[in-house]
Structures are given as C-alpha cells and as structure tokens.
Amino acid sequence: MVEEEYIYFFGDGRAEGARLGKPVLGGKGANLMQMALLGIPVPPGLVITTAACNYYNEHGEFPPGLEERLWQKLPEVERAVGMQFGGDRPLLVSVRSGAPVSMPGMMDTILNLGLNQKTIPGMIKATGNERFVRDSYRRFIQMFSNVVLGLDMEQFEHVLEKQKEAIGAENDTDLSADHLKNIAGEYRAIVKRETGRDFPEDARSQLRAAIEAVFRSWNNERAIYYRRLNGIPDDLGTAVTIQAMVFGNMGEDSGTGVAFTRNPSTGENKFYGEYLLNAQGEDVVAGIRTPHPIEDLKKQMPEIYTELDEIQKRLERHFGDMQDLEFTIQQKKLYLLQTRTGKRTGAAALRIAVEMVKAGLISEKKALMQVDPEAIPSMLAPVFVSQPKRDAIKEGRLLAKGLPAGPGAASGKIVFTSVEAMAHAGKDRVILVRQETSPEDIMGMEASQGVLTARGGMTSHAAVVARGMNKPCVVGCSVLRIDARARTMTVHSAGKTVEIREGEEISIDGSTGEVIRGSLPTESSEIDQALNGKLGRPSEMAENFKLLMQWADVARRLSVRANADTPRDARAARNFGAEGIGLCRTEHMFFDGDRLVIVRQMILADSEEERKAALDKLLPFQREDFIGIFTVMDGLPVTVRLLDPPLHEFLPQTRAQDEELAAHINLTPEEIKRRSVALKEDNPMLGHRGCRLGITFPDITRMQTRAVIEAALEVKKKGVIVLPEIMVPLVGHPKEFFLQKQVIDETAKAVIEEAGIEVDYLVGTMIEIPRAAVRADEIAQQAEFFSFGTNDLTQMTLAFSRDDSGSFLDDYLEQNIYEKSPFQTLDRDGVGELVKIAIQRGKKTRPEIKLGVCGEHGGDPQSIEFFHQVGLHYVSCSPFRVAVARLAAARTALKSG
Amino acid sequence: MVEEEYIYFFGDGRAEGARLGKPVLGGKGANLMQMALLGIPVPPGLVITTAACNYYNEHGEFPPGLEERLWQKLPEVERAVGMQFGGDRPLLVSVRSGAPVSMPGMMDTILNLGLNQKTIPGMIKATGNERFVRDSYRRFIQMFSNVVLGLDMEQFEHVLEKQKEAIGAENDTDLSADHLKNIAGEYRAIVKRETGRDFPEDARSQLRAAIEAVFRSWNNERAIYYRRLNGIPDDLGTAVTIQAMVFGNMGEDSGTGVAFTRNPSTGENKFYGEYLLNAQGEDVVAGIRTPHPIEDLKKQMPEIYTELDEIQKRLERHFGDMQDLEFTIQQKKLYLLQTRTGKRTGAAALRIAVEMVKAGLISEKKALMQVDPEAIPSMLAPVFVSQPKRDAIKEGRLLAKGLPAGPGAASGKIVFTSVEAMAHAGKDRVILVRQETSPEDIMGMEASQGVLTARGGMTSHAAVVARGMNKPCVVGCSVLRIDARARTMTVHSAGKTVEIREGEEISIDGSTGEVIRGSLPTESSEIDQALNGKLGRPSEMAENFKLLMQWADVARRLSVRANADTPRDARAARNFGAEGIGLCRTEHMFFDGDRLVIVRQMILADSEEERKAALDKLLPFQREDFIGIFTVMDGLPVTVRLLDPPLHEFLPQTRAQDEELAAHINLTPEEIKRRSVALKEDNPMLGHRGCRLGITFPDITRMQTRAVIEAALEVKKKGVIVLPEIMVPLVGHPKEFFLQKQVIDETAKAVIEEAGIEVDYLVGTMIEIPRAAVRADEIAQQAEFFSFGTNDLTQMTLAFSRDDSGSFLDDYLEQNIYEKSPFQTLDRDGVGELVKIAIQRGKKTRPEIKLGVCGEHGGDPQSIEFFHQVGLHYVSCSPFRVAVARLAAARTALKSG
C-alpha cells in the first residue's frame, strides 16, 4: 500500500499536486500553487492537505508519518530561499488555514513563526534591523499565545500599553528595540504563568503546535457557525499553508498592499487597490497609517507597478474572475502572497460578469455562475434618492448601522408594538422597531413599511420574515436602547445621546443597514425603473441585467412562474419575466372591501339556500378578478387555487366588528359571536380548510369554477389566449380530489354549454399533505398536474407550525439539528423525500404529469436546485423573486451539467 | 370460450356449484346448497351469482344470456316440486338477496312471486283455501310494489285499514276472501295510478323485475351505510336466491318457526326457538300471535320435532358453529328454509366457543374465531346489581332505551353542560346529558361517570369518545327532550311525561341502552371480580374467559402491552394479561396534587437555575412514581416516555388560578398571565412539545432520566427484575434523537456510577412524525426500539386535528372518503404506508430493532390485523382493552395462517 501523501511543495515555478485542487489543498494553497505554476513570484511553501486535518480531528493526533514527512519536505522550502528553519540564517514562515470553500476570518494567521532566542541574532544580521526583528518577535509571541495557546489578548495589550505609558510613547513605533525586547520578556512570563510551561523556543515545536491549532480551528464555534450559516458541509476539513515569510517593512524599497482586479463596489474594469511602503500586511488592514491608492505605485515604483499590473491581468484571465490579491515588495522584489476570487457587491457582480463576457474573457455560463441570485433583490429594491441621503448623513442624522437584513429603503413613523403598527395601517407609513420580533409580530410587520430590531442576525425571525415579505429590514442594531413602555428609542453614538419618541420619523436602508433620523425620499431602483420604462435615460445596469437574464433563460430547464392574486401583481410578475401564474390565491380577493360582508354572510349561513344566495352575490366579483388576471397573462397559464384558509379567518375579531357586521346581515351581534366561536379551532392548520371546505360546501367550488370558466370565456371572446388551471388544495385522500374534480367538471361543462364556446382547462391538485405524497399514484389517475405546496408539506412532515416554531427553531439551528430554517430552504432529507416519493408514484400512473412547486421555497436558490434535480417542470414564487428564480434555475442547470 | 355460468340449482339432494361457496352464491344460497347436499329437506331453488349482480350494476343490464339461462333452469325447480311457474298448478317462489357476508335487513324478501289472475285459481285448487290465496296475493302485491316498484307502503296500509273499518274488523284475520280480493283490486289500482303501468301480471316479468330489484338493492343507501359501518368492500355484490315457496299456513298440520341450536343470549347448550302452527314466517316475527317455545313441538308433532332436533344437531356439527334456523312445516312435511351462523351476545359467544371445544366439536382456533374481540369490553365492564335494577324497572323507573354505545353501568346527577360536569369533578358523580357531543365536551365527558345523548348513532362523537375513555354511554335516545337552558330533560313514555331536572339522579346501562330514573348500585362484572379474586365463588364464565385467553396467547404472535401511567393502572393491566407497559406518560404524573405548583414553577422559570431548582424538587416525586410502577411490573418491560405535551397545558387558565399560583411562587399574577400568554400557540399540535422540550431544556430530560434510573436501581436492590425503556417523543430529525440519547446516556451513566450497581435500559423513540418515518434508517442507527405513535402520525399524515376534525369528518364518512374514522381504525393506505416505510428503513440499519405501537389503534382489532401483517413485535393499548388486543392478535395470526 502506498502511503497517502499529506504534504505538497510549491515555489520556484514548481507546484506538486496542483492538480488536486481546492478540496485537498484548500482555496489558499491551491491558488498559490496555480500562481507558482504560472511563474508568478510567490514565496515558496508547503501545503498540508485537508485529509490530514480530518484525520487529526477524528483521531486527536497527526496521521502516522505526517511529522517525519514535514521535516523531510521543509528543507525544500529552505533550499528555495537559501535559509534554514531554526538556523543561523533563519527561515521564518507564516501558517494559515485554507478551507476548500472560503471561510473568511475563520482562523487568525500566525506570522513570523520560527523566531526564538537562537534565531533572532541571525535574523538581525540578515535584515540589519534589530527593532524590526524585536517587534516581529513580540508580535509573534502575542499571536501565537492567542491563536495557538488560547490566551486572552488583553494582558498582552496591557503590558504594551504600560510600556508605552512608562516612556510617554504615543504609537507602537515610538518603542525602541530594547523596549520591545523587554516586552517580549514580559510576554513570555505571562505565558509561563498562564500555561505553566515556557513559551516554545524550539522552531519545530512552534510549527507542530501551530499546525495542530489550525486543524482544531476547523471545529471552533466561529467556524461551525459560519458553516451553518452558509450551508458548508462539516466534513471538508481545512488545509494548512506554511509559507516562507517575506517582509514589506525592510525599508522604503519594501512595501505591502491589497488589490482587486476590478472595482469591487461598482464593477468598473480598473485595477483597484491600496498599499503602504515599509509596512507589514496588518498595517494596511489596521488603518493606523493611511494607505496610498494603487495608482501611486506607478510613480513610486514604476517597474514593480508594471509587473504587478501584468500579473493581475494574467491572474484574472487565468481564473476567469475578478481577483482579490495580496502582495509584498521585499527590497524591490515583488511577491504575490495570495490570490482569490474577490468579493463584490451585487451591482459589481452583474457588471463584471457581463463585461467579462463581452471582453471574451469568460463564457456566458461562467458569467451566470458569478452572480449570486440572492444579490438580485437588492438590485431591484427601492433606494433612497442619493442626494438627500448624502445630505442627511452630512448633517449627522445617521443614527446607527445594523445588519442589512432585507433590501430596500423606507421611511416612516416609529412604532414600538405590532398593535400600534396595525392601528396605523392604511393611514400612516410606519417603521416597526422591536427588541427582536416573534411570530406575534407578523401582522404588525405586514402593516409596516420596514422593520428595525436591536437584536438578532441575518437569520433572525425579523430578517427571515421581512425578506419573505420583501420589506426593508435592519437587524442587530445593538446601539439602540429600546424602551417599549416609555415608547422611546435612544442611541448613544459619537458621544451624543439622541432620544427618538414614538411617532417621530426615521429612515432605514435595508441594503446597507443604515438608520437615519427623519424622512427621506425613495425611488425605484435603476433596473426597476428601466424595466418599467420610467427611467427616461439608457441604463447600462438595466441592459446588463436583461442580458444576464436572457442568458439565464437559455440555460435553465425549469420554468418560472409567479404567485400573484391581482392583475397588478400579475403585471409585475410578467415584467420580471414570469412565464405564468403558479398560484393565484382566491381567498385574498375575499378580503377586499364590500365583498367581505358577503363572504361573512356566506360563512355564517345557517342553510344551504342562504349560503348559495351569498355565493351568487360573490360570483361577479370573482369573475371580474379572473378577467383582469387572465387579460394580463394573455398566452400564459394561470393556476387558480380554490378557497383554502379556515373560514373563521374571515370573521370579525372584536365586538365592534360583530356589531358592524350585524348592521349588514340578518343576525344579532351575539349570534355572530356565537357562530364565530363555534368555528374556532384548536389547531386550525389541521382543521376545516382546503378542499375540506369544498367537500362540505360544494357550492363554494361550484361558484369558484363558474367564475374561472366564465372569465375565461369572456376574455377568449376578446382574443386573449387563456390557459386556466384549477387547483384543489389540501388533498390527502384521492377521493377528495375525485369528488372535487367531478364538481368542477360538471360546473365547467354547464358553463361551456350555456356559452356555446369551448375553452380548455386543467384540473390538478396541490401535494401538501404527507398522505397525498404516498398516494400520489392514485391521485394522478385524475389529476393533470401536481403543485407541491411545500409550506404546508413542511409543516405536516416536520410537525412544525410555521407560526409557533420560533420558540424552538433558534435552538434547533444553534444545535445544528437543521442547517437552515426548513421554511426558508427545503428540508431535502424529510420533505424532499416525500416530494420524491410523490413524483415517482405520480409518474407511474401519469408519466407526463405536469409538476410544479408554489411554496415559498420556489424562490429560494438552494431549494430550486433540488426542484431541478428531482425533475419538476416549474417553480412559482413571489413576483419580486422571479428574477432570483430564473438565475438560480440557470445556475443549477449549468451545475448539473 | 366457455360462457360464465350465472345460475345454479339446488334441491332433491343435489346442489350444483356448492363448492363455489359464499363469495359466488352469497351466504344464504351457499348454506341452502350445503343443506341440500347433507340431504336435509329444503325447498328447491336457484341461485344467481354475485358476478351477475356486479355485471348488472356496472352495465345497467343483465349479463348476456342470463335470462335465457334462467328460463332453462327454472324447469328444474318445477320438476322437483311437480308444479309450473305461471302454470295451472302454479309454482310460487321467494326471491331474496344473499351477500357473501351477512348484511341483515339490507333488502326485504319477496314472497309468493308467481301469483296472478291466471295462477290464483290453480293455487286455490291446490290448497283448497281461497282466503289464504287471496291474502297471499294481496301481500305479494304490497311487497312487490314496495320493494320492486319503490312505492310507499302507507297508501296500501290505508286501503287495508279502510276495509277493516268498513266491516268493523279488528284483525286482518277477520277479512274474508272477498274482502281480500277487493283489496287486491284497489292495490292494483294504486300501482296503475302511481307508476302509470299495470301491476305485472306475467310471472316471468315479475321474476325479472324482482331480480333486478335485488341487484339494485346492493347500492341502496341502507346497504352502503351498513357496509361502511362494518368495513365490507363495495365490490362483493349480492347473489339472488329463488326458492320454491312452502306454506306453513295450510292448516293445523302446518307451521313455521325460527330456532337457534343454542341459547343466543346465555350460550346454554339447549335447542332454543319458537314456532306457530298454521302461520307464515312473518307472523312469528310480527308478534301478533304469541309463538310457542320449541319444546312444545315435542308434544304437538313429536316426529317433526325429532327430525328437526336431529337436523339442528347435524347442522351445528357440520358448520361447527351455533346456527340460526328457519323452518316451515307444510302439511306434516318439514322444510328448512335457511340456516346461518347465529348472532349471540358476547357472553353467549364465549360460552358456546369454549363448550364446543370441550365437546370436541371445534378446534381451539375455531373457537377463537367465534368470539368478536369487540364483545369483550362489555363482558368486563361494571354492571348494575341485578335485583335493584329489576326492582327499578318493575317500579316503572325505566325512562327510555337508546343505543348501547359504551359498555358499563353508571349512576349520577344529571348535568347538561361540560362546564357543569367539570365543576362537579372530584365531588359528585355526574352523568353528562347532551343533545349530542362535540370536541368541546371532551373535558366534560372525562369528568363524568357516563354520557347520555338524544342524537347520534354507534359511531357518533359521543359513542366513539366514550368508548375510548371506557365510559358507559347511551346515545341516540330520541325520546328525550333536552332543554339545556331550562336544565331539564323530559321523557314522554307510555303515556306519561316525566321531567327530570339538573341534579336529579339517573342511571344508564351502556351495555343495554337502558336509562333508569334514580341511582342504582353497580358492581364489577363477574369476570372482573373473579380475575381479581373478589367473587367468592367459582365462575364458569371467568374460567371460560381465562381458557379462551390462554388459547389466544398460544395462537398470537404479537405481544400485548398496556398504556399505564400509575401503579394502579399497571396492576389492572397486568391482571388483564399485559406483557409490559408500552407507554407510561410521565406528564400525567405532573398534574398530581402538590407537584403541579412545582411543575408550573419549572415552566415559568426565567433562568436555567430557577428551572433546575424546580426540577430538583420534582425528582423525588417522579422517582416514587417509577418505583411503584416498576415494582408492579416486576419482570416485564416498562416504556417511559419523556415529557410530551406543550408546557402551557400545565398552566393556570383563570385569573383566580393565576392568583392562587402567585401565592405559592415568586411571581405576580400579572407576570404569570404574561408568561402564560407568551407560551400560547396557534397550533399547539405542531408547536413546542415532545422532544423539542428536551432539546431546549435538556435539564428536563436529565431529571426524568435520573428518576427512571434511580427508581430502577432502588427496586433492583429489592430483587425486582426491572426492564426500563426510555422513549423520546416527537422525533422528526435523527439529530434530535441523537442529542437526547446523549443526555440520557450521560445521565444514566452518572447515576449508575454513583450507585455502583449496573442496570440495563433501552433508549428508543416514537415514530409519530412523517419525517421520522422517512428517516427511520438514520434514527435506527442509535434507536433500540421504535414505538409508532399512530395518534399523532395520523394527525400529521392526514393533516387532521383530532380535536377539530369533527366539523368535517362526518361528511367525509358519509361521502365514503374514509370508511371509518382514521383515529379509531388505522388509515392503512396513508398512515399505514408511512408505518411500512419506517419499518423497512429502520430494519435496514438495525434488523433486530424492537417495533411496537402505542397509539389508540393498538387496541383496535382491525388495526391490530395490520400491525401483525407488517411485523410489529407488540401493540400497547388501554388496560381495559388488553384482552381485546390479545384475542384480536390471536385471530389475525390464525387468519394469516
């Protein structure tokens, strides 16, 4: 048996095992190897593979032979730089983690490893700069103690501050070599005191411990949390890159910098970055000195600039994407320390992707893979008009900055409770401000223009719900002090205390996290304006967006429809590229104005005649609704779902409403109350709703079918191409569907015969109850389509009430039981399993059955990937997520080959 | 191709196609053929097969060739009796339906078919009794008009009454041949008027129409309803028996009777029956004349009696079961018209089965098949002491008789609302009297000793729920006039009006349906007393019961456990033969006395410390509970389920209760209210309960585990053999189970180490969420047993809330969507499918996994059949259904071979 190779060398234009790529070498290691192969100057080094990490974390020790191999391979690095690790001309190394997927900040880097009492003199000799060496050593102890030994930074900082105080120094740079030597001594004393052992002097011991620390860091809390947040598997492991140190602080002919091959915030195709001369990397990041823009390097070191510019172009071309580079100049020699795909804003991603295609650098497919579908909502969301916002910030009205949890901009009066928010509904624009939100706040959130919370992260209740509602939302704004009783919000910021009372106006920008005092004008996003022909000037951004969407439409196999209940929603959906309506919820129409009284009459009816009379009055309203929607959707299919929610949802909630209703219908308020109470249910989600209503009151189904078919005939006469699909909700037993289909077909036949005009329609069902999934073969005997109602299917399959699961779901995510909320991203193992069973069984009976999804998962990229894989024909989602779904569907089609 | 034979002859010791049996010939036809083969005198006849019926009901016409075949075969009957159908010496026939399974009263019989103006003279000549012939003709027209032509009986009765009035006659027998002739004329006029056609004179037309009517009757409402009630498939069809008429009313040497081979009410092995001389069968049933006991026949017609007695013995021996016979004596010749398995009381079934085994007539297996498991509860339920009850009835205190819907006897004060019932709880014994019950009455039913309703049948809400609670229940007592507002119940009975006010006492006998005024003493059933050693005399019935149960225990493969939460329940379960406890619900212990305050403290705790402090106080209580149960169940396994219900179920409901609690714990009533409200859920069934409690509050799991293991160690020290099984409820995701198991194992290990004594225990889970069923393979990696919680699994799989489904379930049963309530009998196609998936996947990982069920379906015979088929190891049910389950398990094992 050949022993597994755990360590690979790179440098000097060589790169062993480069072909193994990121899964084995980690992102950082793999890219360094790529650069080495391209002949780009990188300091030489070794990569220890992810497999070694996994072995370590499983067995608590290095794989057999790893260490021996390390001491065999390290001399290759020594030879490449002509220095010895722990020797007189000492090789210093950096030790970094590098996971197969980017996990920024997962672990701190350790620099200058290899310094000790023995190597310091050699280092001083080599650099001729004792202060630099002493400072490097001090930093190394501090970093190592923190990262490897797990000691608190504070006591080290304290020693440093004390020393500075003692000599009246303001900056670290005021400390001399001797001062730094003393500090290092004190640092070592701390380590001895805290750990009971000496600070490791031996370079090999240092390296061994650092490698172990990197391995262990894979399972630190931060890393686990990050993986959970980003859906990264736990079994990837991290590689370790051990790289020869180069120094940017060896005089004015040295320096260090970071750069992007294009502007990461706008996407402009211009080399972009910053650098400092005579500095180490952390100085650029720490912000103590102000770095120079990269253009200045052209003047300060024109040859280096030319070399760097040539390299950045080569790297972008090689990797086919915008790169984020780190470089160091050591005594006039340029080294690239790292290259990786650069993070960018959504707008930049769009521009870069499209421009790189136009420049022939990448294919359209690759462009599609470069734009995250989740970046789209922020491109389409409304924004604050830019000048007034800039003015407000200049005037000091920026109160705080939280997490940008739901894109879009909104202004409104502050309210502190959901009840208050609902009281304003339809009158004032309000922003709901809460410590954090809970399921009871959903109605209040719905009634508000935006939501602001003091606690919670990007996946908190407020964040998830607000994104679902397409509401601007800022969360985790911890500087806010909210006093809901006193109805005030206080911000301590920049030494000032600002108190804002209920009713005062604020503005929140959910794309940036900014909270601004006072009201600000908003406008539609540039793309939205352009798509609706309201921009009045050509928009490059909108053109790029349209182009990308065209490529997506070519690439994807899944059709994308929208959930829309009104002609207005239908129009929006069509503008965003929806290819039909996958879910038209008829009940939303029932809440509108005058008809609510009739709906209530229908529900409270004591006899079939009374009920029928009310339904007859509803018919023309319903027909008008459908005429409007069919007309807008000319040529595209429209799936109309029959009445779904429990009837008591339509009934009055208060005595005053009972009395108001009593004035309209022939019942006393007491009787209304009595009948309403009789309709209340302990678990309405599992109660009298969905097709159960149609089974007990078939006249409802008759009226709705008549409205659909009459509307279809009406628009057909005007030349509209109408493709109605009638959908029966909450079917569990095949007979439920058969009985409802019979009522639908009989009614439709009658209407068609009355009119003497033919119209085609489909009848299908939602699969949203586990029983329906396992009996799908029987249901498909008569059902012409299945639409997976994954919201309800999730509730039933997991026995999680969406409204109530808040009380434990956070604990579930924290304990890693679920990676993401199953209401946000489909639970493939559970709900997905039933979806697969339903598809397989349904197709057994009706191989050509049309399959779609209309739960909110239809707009979630990860879920869309699953729906693509299992072979659905379409997804349906909110209109504002149609573009997200189009792009996600394209990407998943490309990924799967 | 050979054409299918649809018609078979029997008579003269011949019986064509007898081997085809009941599925083809129907029960009646098959048994007549058996008798013919045995040489027992039966009037000859034909049987038309069930296949013909199915063809007719599918195509709306007779199968091709059927009628020709009928006219070919009928002469065989003519030859056997020497008479001609429609001829001068006319053959008259009866036409009856006969389904493969008994469906009593599904269709009325038509007698005397073949009579018409042309055959009447021949018939008069043959019988020498014109009055008899005229009366037969009149009856025939009436019967035919009603059954075949679908006319209302009333107008015929009216003609008869008018005629009787006109001549001042009191009885039908006072009418002369001429009167009857006139009546027949008027009858025919009615038919002409109502149908527009003449009454069919042609005998063949009569027969054809009668056959069609029988075929159609398969799908009449009554038949469909009966099938639904009894779970009989709709596609069996009915056979038609056409049999030569014989007459018991041809003088004093003729007669007719019905008999049982044993006493159907006590089971005593004594020929039992009644007869009338010079009468037709319907006279015996109608009760106009008082029939003689069968013994009298010994004196009146000794030879006939001897023949009949010999025949009844032969029949019982042949069929191996107690028979129910119909016979006619026509001019000293005995004919058997029918034999079938006799209906009997539960007590009689038990006695007959055991005595027939002892007599060597049947095998033990057959005996087991003769006792309906559902008859057992009434044998075990308490009864009224017999003398006082007899006295009460003699005193005229019997108020009414309803349907015996829940066996057992109870007395108590009348209450008319559930609220009132609950107010009496723990103080007075009450009987809840309602028009009908609904889910809101469940708490009230629980608080009552018995339930009485004016409406509803054997499967009404009250009936089903009361049986589930093991409460005496009488339903459908329609003579009751209930005025819940006035709080009175009025009974009009035997000309008297009795008004009973709230608080007055009544007694109900749920085994007989009797409602008696005043209180009556009750006692345990004879078997129950004997099993518990309290009878003080030998009981044959109890011995028979024990014997039958022993046979059942030998035959069955399924183990039977009980659901029991207290040592008292555990003791009862053991007495009824439970082989362990399959479900010990720890929450029931939480409601007890003092500890409820601590439980509430635990729930309302604001910090982990507070919660832990309350749990520490609960620990000794829980430990004591388990010590009691383990001690009783010495040697048998006990499955303890961790806390399951939503916490708010334990909290105070009223302001007064809030205040009471506040006095005990360190919170204000307002704060208690606030925290209670915060715990309320929209859909508690899908909320924070089950293992979700253990995930969010692992200290609860720790406390409960500690209580179980400490109790186990405690009893083990005393020599008790203890087999604890800890069960995690409501698992949906494997990780939920893994995390809880880790807490359980760690806690158990600590307790065991503290004590220094070993104890074995299992850790398993409930499968009650669809997700758990589809991920059972993963769960089984660590779960040592699965217990199917079919109550919840039904709720989730069907999305039916048990508490709310009442509002539509009746409609569902009526429309035949479900045959039975899925909460009573397992929905095999839906829930059963998931059970099968879970078993298959669970066994893939852990082939030897222990499998059981602890939902209420565990005590339902039809569901037990399914559990046997899919290979569960045990069922667990209420203690009082353990014997039901033992017998049902045996029967299903025997059936499946």
Interface residues (C-beta under 8 A of the other chain):
Chain A: P439 L679 E681 D682 N683 P684 M685 L686 G687 H688 R692 I695 T696 L730 G732 H733 K735 E736 L739 I769 P770 R771 V774 R775 D792 Q795 M796 T797 L798 A799 F800 S801 D803 D804 S805 S807 F808 D811 Y812 Q815 N816 I817 Y818 D827 D829 G830 V831 E833 L834 I837
Chain B: P439 L679 E681 D682 N683 P684 M685 L686 G687 H688 R692 I695 T696 L730 G732 H733 K735 E736 L739 I769 P770 R771 V774 R775 D792 Q795 M796 T797 L798 A799 F800 S801 D803 D804 S805 S807 F808 D811 Y812 Q815 N816 I817 Y818 D827 D829 G830 V831 E833 L834 I837
